[in-house]
């Protein structure tokens, strides 16, 4: 994967994790380019349609998974795919914008598998709200 492709993916994501929406400029963890469909599941290696900008927490928790447990139905569903799904179709913010809520089986499975409301991410959201920097605005 060359530098230009990495920069394209980063810019396309507005420098936010495409899962938890953490903003790279404020996050203490590193970010990487990850494969929405992992290579071990036959995902294409350098196809922009399979690449996502991801914080290290989401990337590590997703690992090679493509499905997760929907905690409402107790069934497995595909995880959110940033190139094939629309984020707002599967997730919404709580009224105070700190927890992220899965509103579909895919959304709930992704929240659960990637722990999108892990303590560090929620704390970062709270701090950024105080400075008017959360939720992120995509223009």
DSSP file (Angstrom, degrees, kcal/mol; ACC not computed):
  #  RESIDUE AA STRUCTURE BP1 BP2  ACC     N-H-->O    O-->H-N    N-H-->O    O-->H-N    TCO  KAPPA ALPHA  PHI   PSI    X-CA   Y-CA   Z-CA
    1    1 A X              0   0    0      0, 0.0     2,-0.1     0, 0.0    45,-0.0   0.000 360.0 360.0 360.0 121.6    0.0    0.0    0.0
    2    2 A X     >  -     0   0    0     44,-0.1     4,-2.1     1,-0.1     3,-0.2  -0.326 360.0-106.1 -86.5 168.9    1.6    3.2   -1.1
    3    3 A X  H  > S+     0   0    0      1,-0.2     4,-2.4     2,-0.2     5,-0.2   0.854 117.1  55.4 -61.3 -38.8    1.7    6.6    0.7
    4    4 A X  H  > S+     0   0    0      2,-0.2     4,-2.2     1,-0.2    -1,-0.2   0.896 108.5  47.9 -64.3 -40.4   -0.8    8.2   -1.8
    5    5 A X  H  > S+     0   0    0      2,-0.2     4,-2.4     1,-0.2    -2,-0.2   0.914 111.2  50.6 -67.1 -42.5   -3.4    5.5   -1.1
    6    6 A X  H  X S+     0   0    0     -4,-2.1     4,-2.3     1,-0.2    -2,-0.2   0.916 111.6  48.1 -59.8 -42.9   -2.9    5.8    2.6
    7    7 A X  H  X S+     0   0    0     -4,-2.4     4,-2.6     2,-0.2     5,-0.2   0.892 109.4  53.4 -65.8 -39.3   -3.4    9.5    2.4
    8    8 A X  H  X S+     0   0    0     -4,-2.2     4,-2.7     2,-0.2    -2,-0.2   0.935 110.5  46.5 -58.8 -47.8   -6.5    9.1    0.2
    9    9 A X  H  X S+     0   0    0     -4,-2.4     4,-1.4     2,-0.2    44,-0.3   0.906 112.9  49.9 -63.6 -42.7   -8.1    6.7    2.8
   10   10 A X  H  <>S+     0   0    0     -4,-2.3     5,-2.4     1,-0.2     6,-0.3   0.924 114.7  43.3 -61.8 -46.3   -7.2    9.1    5.7
   11   11 A X  H ><5S+     0   0    0     -4,-2.6     3,-1.9     1,-0.2    -2,-0.2   0.886 108.5  57.6 -68.7 -39.6   -8.7   12.1    3.9
   12   12 A X  H 3<5S+     0   0    0     -4,-2.7    -1,-0.2     1,-0.3    -2,-0.2   0.839 107.5  49.6 -58.9 -32.7  -11.8   10.2    2.7
   13   13 A X  T ><5S-     0   0    0     -4,-1.4     3,-1.4    -5,-0.2    -1,-0.3   0.338 112.6-120.4 -87.8   5.8  -12.5    9.5    6.4
   14   14 A X  T < 5 -     0   0    0     -3,-1.9    -3,-0.2     1,-0.3    -2,-0.1   0.822  66.4 -67.4  55.3  31.3  -12.1   13.1    7.4
   15   15 A X  T 3 <S+     0   0    0     -5,-2.4     9,-2.7     1,-0.2    10,-0.4   0.800 109.6 120.9  59.4  32.9   -9.3   11.9    9.7
   16   16 A X  B <  S-A   23   0A   0     -3,-1.4     7,-0.2    -6,-0.3    -1,-0.2  -0.935  75.9 -98.9-122.2 147.6  -11.8   10.1   11.9
   17   17 A X     >  -     0   0    0      5,-2.9     4,-1.2    -2,-0.3    37,-0.2  -0.470  31.3-139.1 -59.4 131.0  -12.0    6.4   12.8
   18   18 A X  T  4 S+     0   0    0     35,-2.9    -1,-0.2    -2,-0.2    36,-0.1   0.470  96.0  40.0 -78.3   0.9  -14.7    5.1   10.5
   19   19 A X  T  4 S+     0   0    0     34,-0.2    -1,-0.1     3,-0.1    35,-0.1   0.773 130.9  17.0-108.8 -63.6  -16.2    3.0   13.3
   20   20 A X  T  4 S-     0   0    0      2,-0.1    -2,-0.1    94,-0.1    34,-0.1   0.555  93.4-129.4 -91.0  -8.1  -16.1    4.9   16.6
   21   21 A X     <  +     0   0    0     -4,-1.2   115,-0.3     1,-0.2    -3,-0.1   0.645  46.8 163.0  65.6  19.3  -15.6    8.3   14.9
   22   22 A X        -     0   0    0     -6,-0.1    -5,-2.9     1,-0.1     2,-0.5  -0.442  40.6-120.9 -62.1 141.7  -12.7    9.2   17.2
   23   23 A X  B >>  -A   16   0A   0     -7,-0.2     3,-1.6     1,-0.1     4,-1.2  -0.769   9.6-143.1 -92.5 125.9  -10.8   12.1   15.6
   24   24 A X  T 34 S+     0   0    0     -9,-2.7     3,-0.4    -2,-0.5    -1,-0.1   0.845  97.2  61.3 -56.9 -37.6   -7.1   11.3   14.9
   25   25 A X  T 34 S+     0   0    0    -10,-0.4    -1,-0.3     1,-0.2    -9,-0.1   0.729 115.6  32.2 -66.6 -19.4   -5.9   14.8   15.9
   26   26 A X  T <4 S+     0   0    0     -3,-1.6     2,-0.3     3,-0.0    -1,-0.2   0.507  95.5 104.0-111.3  -8.5   -7.2   14.3   19.5
   27   27 A X     <  -     0   0    0     -4,-1.2     4,-0.1    -3,-0.4    94,-0.0  -0.548  58.1-151.6 -82.6 137.5   -6.8   10.6   20.0
   28   28 A X  S    S+     0   0    0     -2,-0.3     2,-0.2     2,-0.1    -1,-0.1   0.674  78.9  75.5 -77.1 -15.7   -3.9    9.4   22.1
   29   29 A X  S    S-     0   0    0      1,-0.1    -2,-0.1     0, 0.0     2,-0.1  -0.598  87.5-108.5 -95.7 159.4   -3.8    6.1   20.1
   30   30 A X        -     0   0    0     -2,-0.2    26,-2.2    25,-0.1     2,-0.3  -0.322  26.8-137.0 -79.0 165.7   -2.5    5.7   16.7
   31   31 A X  E     -B   55   0B   0     24,-0.2     2,-0.3    25,-0.1    24,-0.2  -0.858  20.7-178.4-120.7 156.8   -4.5    5.1   13.5
   32   32 A X  E     -B   54   0B   0     22,-2.8    22,-2.8    -2,-0.3     2,-0.6  -0.928  34.6-100.8-146.5 170.5   -4.0    2.8   10.7
   33   33 A X  E     -B   53   0B   0     -2,-0.3     2,-0.3    20,-0.2    20,-0.2  -0.873  47.1-173.2 -94.3 124.0   -5.5    1.7    7.4
   34   34 A X  E     -B   52   0B   0     18,-3.2    18,-2.5    -2,-0.6     2,-0.6  -0.794  27.5-112.9-119.8 162.6   -7.4   -1.5    7.9
   35   35 A X  E     -B   51   0B   0     -2,-0.3    16,-0.2    16,-0.2     3,-0.2  -0.840  14.6-154.8 -95.3 117.4   -9.2   -4.0    5.6
   36   36 A X  S    S+     0   0    0     14,-2.8     2,-0.7    -2,-0.6    -1,-0.2   0.926  99.0  35.5 -57.4 -45.7  -13.0   -4.0    6.1
   37   37 A X  S    S-     0   0    0     13,-0.4    -1,-0.3     7,-0.2    29,-0.1  -0.947 107.5-125.0-104.4 111.0  -12.9   -7.5    4.8
   38   38 A X    > > -     0   0    0     -2,-0.7     5,-2.2    27,-0.2     3,-1.6  -0.087  12.2-117.7 -58.6 153.1   -9.7   -9.0    6.2
   39   39 A X  G > 5S+     0   0    0      1,-0.3     3,-1.9     3,-0.2    -1,-0.1   0.856 115.8  60.1 -57.7 -36.4   -7.1  -10.5    3.9
   40   40 A X  G 3 5S+     0   0    0      1,-0.3    -1,-0.3     2,-0.1    -2,-0.1   0.656 104.0  51.3 -69.1 -13.3   -7.6  -13.9    5.7
   41   41 A X  G < 5S-     0   0    0     -3,-1.6    -1,-0.3    24,-0.1    -2,-0.2   0.066 130.5 -97.2-106.2  21.1  -11.3  -13.7    4.6
   42   42 A X  T < 5 +     0   0    0     -3,-1.9    -3,-0.2     1,-0.2     2,-0.2   0.728  69.1 159.4  70.4  26.1  -10.3  -13.1    1.0
   43   43 A X      < -     0   0    0     -5,-2.2    -1,-0.2     1,-0.1     2,-0.1  -0.544  50.2 -98.9 -73.0 144.8  -10.6   -9.3    1.2
   44   44 A X        -     0   0    0     -2,-0.2    -7,-0.2     1,-0.1     3,-0.1  -0.408  29.2-137.4 -68.3 142.0   -8.7   -7.5   -1.5
   45   45 A X  S    S+     0   0    0      1,-0.2    -1,-0.1    -2,-0.1    -6,-0.1   0.957  88.9  10.8 -69.0 -56.6   -5.4   -6.1   -0.3
   46   46 A X  S    S+     0   0    0      5,-0.0     2,-0.6   -11,-0.0    -1,-0.2   0.115  86.2 129.4-117.2  21.4   -5.1   -2.6   -1.8
   47   47 A X    >   -     0   0    0      1,-0.2     3,-2.7    -3,-0.1     4,-0.4  -0.675  54.6-143.5 -76.7 119.4   -8.6   -2.0   -3.2
   48   48 A X  G >  S+     0   0    0     -2,-0.6     3,-1.0     1,-0.3    -1,-0.2   0.782  99.3  66.1 -54.5 -26.5   -9.8    1.4   -1.8
   49   49 A X  G 3  S+     0   0    0      1,-0.2    -1,-0.3     3,-0.0    34,-0.2   0.543 105.5  42.2 -72.9  -6.1  -13.2   -0.1   -1.6
   50   50 A X  G <  S+     0   0    0     -3,-2.7   -14,-2.8   -14,-0.1   -13,-0.4   0.302  97.5  94.6-117.9   5.5  -12.0   -2.4    1.1
   51   51 A X  E <   +B   35   0B   0     -3,-1.0     2,-0.3    -4,-0.4   -16,-0.2  -0.810  46.4 178.4-107.3 141.5   -9.9    0.0    3.1
   52   52 A X  E     -B   34   0B   0    -18,-2.5   -18,-3.2    -2,-0.4     2,-0.5  -0.978  31.6-120.2-137.3 149.8  -10.9    2.0    6.2
   53   53 A X  E     +B   33   0B   0     -2,-0.3   -35,-2.9   -44,-0.3     2,-0.4  -0.804  44.8 176.7 -87.7 125.5   -9.2    4.5    8.5
   54   54 A X  E     -B   32   0B   0    -22,-2.8   -22,-2.8    -2,-0.5   -37,-0.1  -0.987  32.4-122.7-139.9 139.1   -9.4    3.0   12.0
   55   55 A X  E  >  -B   31   0B   0     -2,-0.4     4,-2.5   -24,-0.2   -24,-0.2  -0.400  39.5-109.2 -70.2 159.5   -8.1    3.9   15.4
   56   56 A X  H  > S+     0   0    0    -26,-2.2     4,-2.8     1,-0.2     5,-0.2   0.858 116.5  56.7 -62.4 -35.5   -5.9    1.2   17.0
   57   57 A X  H  > S+     0   0    0    -27,-0.2     4,-2.2     2,-0.2    -1,-0.2   0.954 111.8  40.3 -61.3 -50.6   -8.6    0.2   19.5
   58   58 A X  H  > S+     0   0    0      1,-0.2     4,-2.4     2,-0.2     5,-0.3   0.909 116.0  51.7 -64.8 -41.8  -11.3   -0.5   16.8
   59   59 A X  H  X S+     0   0    0     -4,-2.5     4,-2.5     1,-0.2    -2,-0.2   0.928 112.1  45.7 -61.5 -45.7   -8.7   -2.2   14.5
   60   60 A X  H  < S+     0   0    0     -4,-2.8    -1,-0.2    -5,-0.2    -2,-0.2   0.898 115.1  46.5 -65.4 -40.8   -7.4   -4.5   17.3
   61   61 A X  H  < S+     0   0    0     -4,-2.2    -1,-0.2    -5,-0.2    -2,-0.2   0.836 115.3  45.5 -73.9 -31.7  -10.9   -5.4   18.5
   62   62 A X  H >< S+     0   0    0     -4,-2.4     3,-3.2    -5,-0.2    -2,-0.2   0.922  78.9 149.8 -73.2 -45.0  -12.2   -6.1   14.9
   63   63 A X  T 3< S-     0   0    0     -4,-2.5    -1,-0.2     1,-0.3    -2,-0.1  -0.266  81.5 -20.1  49.2-111.7   -9.0   -8.1   14.0
   64   64 A X  T 3  S+     0   0    0     -4,-0.1    -1,-0.3    -3,-0.1     2,-0.1   0.231 104.6 126.0-108.5  13.7  -10.3  -10.6   11.4
   65   65 A X    <   +     0   0    0     -3,-3.2   -27,-0.2     1,-0.1     3,-0.1  -0.425  27.7 169.9 -75.3 145.4  -14.0  -10.5   12.3
   66   66 A X  S    S+     0   0    0      1,-0.1    13,-2.5    -2,-0.1     2,-0.3   0.348  70.8  45.9-126.5  -5.8  -16.6   -9.8    9.8
   67   67 A X  E     -C   78   0C   0     11,-0.3     2,-0.3    42,-0.1    11,-0.2  -0.923  62.5-175.5-132.3 160.6  -19.6  -10.7   12.0
   68   68 A X  E     -C   77   0C   0      9,-2.5     9,-2.7    -2,-0.3     2,-0.5  -0.951  34.4 -88.2-149.2 167.5  -20.6   -9.8   15.5
   69   69 A X  E     -C   76   0C   0     40,-0.3     2,-0.7    -2,-0.3     7,-0.2  -0.684  28.6-141.0 -84.4 123.0  -23.2  -10.7   18.1
   70   70 A X  E  >> -C   75   0C   0      5,-3.3     4,-2.4    -2,-0.5     5,-0.6  -0.767  12.8-152.7 -78.6 114.9  -26.4   -8.5   18.0
   71   71 A X  T  45S+     0   0    0     -2,-0.7    -1,-0.1     1,-0.2     5,-0.0   0.641  88.8  53.9 -70.4 -13.9  -27.0   -8.2   21.8
   72   72 A X  T  45S+     0   0    0      3,-0.1    -1,-0.2     1,-0.1    33,-0.0   0.917 122.6  23.4 -83.5 -48.4  -30.8   -7.8   21.2
   73   73 A X  T  45S-     0   0    0      2,-0.2    -2,-0.2    32,-0.0     3,-0.1   0.620  95.5-132.1 -92.1 -14.3  -31.5  -10.8   19.1
   74   74 A X  T  <5 +     0   0    0     -4,-2.4     2,-0.3     1,-0.3    -3,-0.2   0.809  68.7 119.4  61.5  32.2  -28.5  -12.9   20.3
   75   75 A X  E   < -C   70   0C   0     -5,-0.6    -5,-3.3    -7,-0.0     2,-0.4  -0.836  68.5-105.4-120.8 161.1  -27.8  -13.7   16.7
   76   76 A X  E     +C   69   0C   0     -2,-0.3     2,-0.3    -7,-0.2    -7,-0.2  -0.709  39.1 175.1 -91.2 138.3  -24.7  -13.0   14.5
   77   77 A X  E     -C   68   0C   0     -9,-2.7    -9,-2.5    -2,-0.4   -11,-0.0  -0.931  39.2 -83.8-135.6 158.2  -24.8  -10.2   11.9
   78   78 A X  E     -C   67   0C   0     -2,-0.3   -11,-0.3   -11,-0.2    32,-0.2  -0.327  48.5-116.0 -59.3 143.1  -22.3   -8.7    9.5
   79   79 A X        -     0   0    0    -13,-2.5    28,-0.1     1,-0.1    27,-0.1  -0.417  44.5 -79.5 -73.1 157.4  -20.2   -5.9   11.1
   80   80 A X        -     0   0    0     26,-0.5     2,-0.6    -2,-0.1    -1,-0.1  -0.353  42.9-154.1 -57.2 133.0  -20.5   -2.4    9.7
   81   81 A X    >>  -     0   0    0      1,-0.1     4,-3.0    -3,-0.1     3,-1.2  -0.954   5.2-151.3-115.5 110.2  -18.6   -2.0    6.5
   82   82 A X  T 34 S+     0   0    0     -2,-0.6     5,-0.2     1,-0.3    -1,-0.1   0.710  94.7  45.3 -58.3 -22.9  -17.5    1.7    5.9
   83   83 A X  T 34 S+     0   0    0    -34,-0.2    -1,-0.3     1,-0.1   -33,-0.1   0.677 123.4  32.3 -93.8 -18.0  -17.5    1.3    2.1
   84   84 A X  T <4 S+     0   0    0     -3,-1.2     2,-0.3     2,-0.0    -2,-0.2   0.657 113.6  57.5-110.8 -21.5  -20.8   -0.5    1.7
   85   85 A X  S  < S-     0   0    0     -4,-3.0     2,-0.6     5,-0.0     3,-0.1  -0.744  75.4-123.2-112.9 158.4  -22.9    0.8    4.6
   86   86 A X    >>  -     0   0    0     -2,-0.3     3,-1.7     1,-0.1     4,-0.6  -0.907  19.9-141.9-100.2 122.2  -24.1    4.3    5.6
   87   87 A X  H >> S+     0   0    0     -2,-0.6     4,-1.7     1,-0.3     3,-1.6   0.884  99.1  53.0 -51.9 -47.9  -22.9    5.1    9.2
   88   88 A X  H 34 S+     0   0    0      1,-0.3    -1,-0.3     2,-0.2    -3,-0.0   0.634  99.4  64.2 -69.8 -13.1  -26.1    6.9   10.2
   89   89 A X  H <4 S+     0   0    0     -3,-1.7    -1,-0.3     1,-0.1    -2,-0.2   0.722 116.8  27.4 -75.5 -21.1  -28.3    4.0    9.0
   90   90 A X  H << S+     0   0    0     -3,-1.6    13,-2.6    -4,-0.6    14,-0.8   0.599 121.6  39.6-116.4 -17.0  -26.7    1.8   11.8
   91   91 A X  E  <  +D  102   0D   0     -4,-1.7     2,-0.3    11,-0.3    11,-0.2  -0.938  49.0 177.7-137.0 154.9  -25.7    4.2   14.6
   92   92 A X  E     -D  101   0D   0      9,-1.9     9,-3.2    -2,-0.3     2,-0.2  -0.978  32.2-107.8-148.5 159.7  -26.8    7.3   16.4
   93   93 A X  E     -D  100   0D   0     -2,-0.3     7,-0.2     7,-0.2     6,-0.0  -0.578  33.5-113.9 -83.9 149.1  -25.5    9.3   19.3
   94   94 A X    >   -     0   0    0      5,-2.1     3,-1.7    -2,-0.2    -1,-0.1  -0.222  44.6 -91.0 -66.6 171.7  -27.1    9.2   22.7
   95   95 A X  T 3  S+     0   0    0      1,-0.3    -1,-0.1     2,-0.1    -2,-0.1   0.792 131.2  43.9 -61.9 -27.7  -28.7   12.5   23.9
   96   96 A X  T 3  S-     0   0    0      3,-0.1    -1,-0.3     0, 0.0    -2,-0.0   0.347 110.2-123.6 -98.8   7.7  -25.5   13.6   25.5
   97   97 A X  S <  S+     0   0    0     -3,-1.7    -2,-0.1     2,-0.1     3,-0.1   0.655  84.1 100.9  64.6  20.2  -23.3   12.5   22.5
   98   98 A X        +     0   0    0      1,-0.1     2,-0.2    37,-0.0    27,-0.1   0.884  69.6  50.2-100.7 -60.7  -21.1   10.2   24.5
   99   99 A X  S    S-     0   0    0     26,-0.0    -5,-2.1    18,-0.0     2,-0.4  -0.529  77.3-136.4 -75.1 148.0  -22.3    6.6   24.1
  100  100 A X  E     -D   93   0D   0     -7,-0.2     2,-0.5    -2,-0.2    -7,-0.2  -0.866  18.1-148.9 -99.5 135.1  -22.9    5.4   20.5
  101  101 A X  E     -D   92   0D   0     -9,-3.2    -9,-1.9    -2,-0.4     2,-0.5  -0.918   6.8-139.9-113.3 127.1  -26.1    3.4   20.0
  102  102 A X  E     -D   91   0D   0     -2,-0.5   -11,-0.3   -11,-0.2   -12,-0.1  -0.737  18.3-177.2 -80.1 125.5  -26.5    0.6   17.4
  103  103 A X        +     0   0    0    -13,-2.6     2,-0.3    -2,-0.5   -12,-0.2   0.402  65.4  42.0-108.3   1.1  -29.9    1.0   15.9
  104  104 A X  S  > S-     0   0    0    -14,-0.8     4,-3.1     1,-0.1     5,-0.3  -0.877  94.9-100.6-133.9 167.6  -29.8   -2.1   13.6
  105  105 A X  H  > S+     0   0    0     -2,-0.3     4,-2.5     1,-0.2     5,-0.2   0.914 126.4  48.8 -56.8 -41.0  -28.5   -5.6   14.2
  106  106 A X  H  > S+     0   0    0      2,-0.2     4,-2.2     1,-0.2   -26,-0.5   0.921 112.3  48.6 -63.7 -43.4  -25.4   -4.7   12.3
  107  107 A X  H  > S+     0   0    0      2,-0.2     4,-2.7     1,-0.2    -2,-0.2   0.935 113.7  45.3 -61.9 -47.5  -25.0   -1.5   14.4
  108  108 A X  H  X S+     0   0    0     -4,-3.1     4,-2.4     1,-0.2    -1,-0.2   0.897 112.7  51.4 -64.8 -39.7  -25.5   -3.4   17.6
  109  109 A X  H  X S+     0   0    0     -4,-2.5     4,-2.8    -5,-0.3   -40,-0.3   0.891 112.6  46.5 -63.3 -38.7  -23.1   -6.2   16.6
  110  110 A X  H  X S+     0   0    0     -4,-2.2     4,-2.5     2,-0.2     6,-0.3   0.916 111.0  50.9 -70.9 -43.3  -20.5   -3.6   15.7
  111  111 A X  H  <>S+     0   0    0     -4,-2.7     5,-1.4     1,-0.2     4,-0.5   0.921 116.8  42.5 -57.6 -43.7  -20.9   -1.6   18.9
  112  112 A X  H ><5S+     0   0    0     -4,-2.4     3,-0.5   -43,-0.2    -2,-0.2   0.955 117.8  42.4 -69.6 -51.4  -20.5   -4.9   20.8
  113  113 A X  H 3<5S+     0   0    0     -4,-2.8    -2,-0.2     1,-0.2    -3,-0.2   0.901 123.9  35.9 -65.6 -42.9  -17.6   -6.5   18.9
  114  114 A X  T 3<5S-     0   0    0     -4,-2.5    -1,-0.2    -5,-0.2     4,-0.2   0.408 101.1-131.2 -92.5   1.9  -15.5   -3.3   18.6
  115  115 A X  T X 5 -     0   0    0     -3,-0.5     3,-1.9    -4,-0.5    -3,-0.2   0.934  32.2-178.0  47.6  55.6  -16.5   -2.0   22.0
  116  116 A X  T 3 <S+     0   0    0     -5,-1.4    -1,-0.1     1,-0.3    -4,-0.1   0.597  76.9  51.5 -65.2 -10.2  -17.4    1.4   20.5
  117  117 A X  T 3  S+     0   0    0     -6,-0.4    -1,-0.3   -18,-0.1    -2,-0.1  -0.078  77.5 151.4-114.5  33.3  -18.2    2.7   24.0
  118  118 A X    X>  -     0   0    0     -3,-1.9     4,-2.3    -4,-0.2     3,-0.6  -0.300  59.8-105.7 -62.8 152.3  -15.0    1.6   25.7
  119  119 A X  H 3> S+     0   0    0      1,-0.3     4,-2.7     2,-0.2     5,-0.2   0.851 116.8  50.8 -51.6 -47.5  -14.1    3.9   28.6
  120  120 A X  H 3> S+     0   0    0      1,-0.2     4,-2.0     2,-0.2    -1,-0.3   0.881 112.2  47.2 -62.7 -38.2  -11.2    5.7   26.9
  121  121 A X  H <> S+     0   0    0     -3,-0.6     4,-2.4     2,-0.2    -1,-0.2   0.917 113.0  47.9 -70.7 -43.1  -13.3    6.6   23.8
  122  122 A X  H  X S+     0   0    0     -4,-2.3     4,-2.4     2,-0.2    -2,-0.2   0.909 111.7  51.0 -64.2 -41.2  -16.2    7.8   25.9
  123  123 A X  H  X S+     0   0    0     -4,-2.7     4,-2.3    -5,-0.3    -1,-0.2   0.901 109.7  50.2 -62.6 -40.3  -13.9    9.9   28.1
  124  124 A X  H  X S+     0   0    0     -4,-2.0     4,-2.6    -5,-0.2    -2,-0.2   0.923 109.4  51.3 -62.6 -44.2  -12.4   11.4   25.0
  125  125 A X  H  X S+     0   0    0     -4,-2.4     4,-2.2     1,-0.2    -2,-0.2   0.922 109.5  50.5 -58.3 -44.5  -15.8   12.3   23.7
  126  126 A X  H  X S+     0   0    0     -4,-2.4     4,-1.4     1,-0.2    -1,-0.2   0.921 111.8  47.1 -60.5 -45.1  -16.7   14.0   27.0
  127  127 A X  H  X S+     0   0    0     -4,-2.3     4,-0.7     1,-0.2    -1,-0.2   0.906 112.4  49.4 -64.0 -41.2  -13.6   16.1   26.9
  128  128 A X  H ><>S+     0   0    0     -4,-2.6     5,-3.1     1,-0.2     3,-0.6   0.828 103.7  59.7 -70.2 -31.2  -14.1   17.1   23.3
  129  129 A X  H ><5S+     0   0    0     -4,-2.2     3,-1.7     1,-0.2    -1,-0.2   0.910  99.6  58.0 -59.6 -41.6  -17.7   18.1   24.0
  130  130 A X  H 3<5S+     0   0    0     -4,-1.4    -1,-0.2     1,-0.3    -2,-0.2   0.769 111.3  41.8 -60.9 -25.8  -16.4   20.6   26.5
  131  131 A X  T <<5S-     0   0    0     -4,-0.7    -1,-0.3    -3,-0.6    -2,-0.2   0.277 116.9-110.9-104.6   9.1  -14.4   22.2   23.8
  132  132 A X  T < 5S+     0   0    0     -3,-1.7    -3,-0.2    -4,-0.2    -2,-0.1   0.782  87.1 115.9  69.7  27.2  -17.1   22.0   21.1
  133  133 A X      < +     0   0    0     -5,-3.1     2,-0.3    -8,-0.1    -4,-0.2   0.322  48.9 107.7-111.5   5.7  -15.1   19.4   19.1
  134  134 A X        +     0   0    0     -6,-0.6     2,-0.2     1,-0.1    -2,-0.1  -0.999  62.6  33.9-141.0 141.4  -17.5   16.4   19.4
  135  135 A X  S    S-     0   0    0     -2,-0.3    -1,-0.1  -114,-0.1  -113,-0.1   0.583  97.7-117.2 -71.7 159.1  -19.4   15.0   17.6
  136  136 A X        -     0   0    0   -115,-0.3     2,-0.5    -2,-0.2    -2,-0.1  -0.292  20.6-136.3 -65.4 150.1  -17.2   15.5   14.5
  137  137 A X        -     0   0    0     -4,-0.1     2,-0.6  -123,-0.1    -1,-0.1  -0.933  11.4-153.5-109.4 127.9  -18.6   17.5   11.7
  138  138 A X              0   0    0     -2,-0.5  -124,-0.0     1,-0.1  -125,-0.0  -0.896 360.0 360.0-104.3 120.7  -18.0   16.2    8.2
  139  139 A X              0   0    0     -2,-0.6    -1,-0.1  -125,-0.0  -125,-0.0   0.380 360.0 360.0-117.9 360.0  -18.0   18.8    5.4
